[in-house]
Amino acid sequence: VQLVESGGGSVQAGGSLTLSCAASGYTISSYCMGWFRQAPGKEREGVAAIDSDGSTSYADSVKGRFTISKDNANNTLYLQMNNLKPEDTARYYCAAVPDFVSRAWISPAYRLRGSEYSYWGQGTQVTVSS
């Protein structure tokens, strides 16, 4: 299983970026996929997740600005980020966990818990300047 993120970069506040996560070695249609981020000196936080049935979860800090989606045919996960803020600056990671695990979660909140995920990419840096 391999996850490779791309699409990061530097933008000014108010700008947009779209992150991609290309998966190989498995089909994302059978996995819960998530985006996480970690800024220097801060803990990793869940940003958005999409389960195999298309159900989504978002962190409160990104609701209304970020949209997670996936293309099962191309085995790729996306994160559309609009109206970016300096506090969105972080390294962004995609992660995956088989849906036979996610179906057992007792709450959708588990989708944003990094500890629940099995596979991780190397990340892509997003820097937002004011």
Buried (B, 14 or more C-beta within 10 A) or exposed (E): EEBBBEBBEEBEEEBEBEBBBBBEEBEBEEBBBBBBBBBEEEEBBBBBBBBBEEEBBBBEEBEEBBBBBBEEEEBBBBBBBBEBBEEBBBBBBBBBBBBEBBEEBEEEEBBBBBEBBEBBBEBBEBBBEE
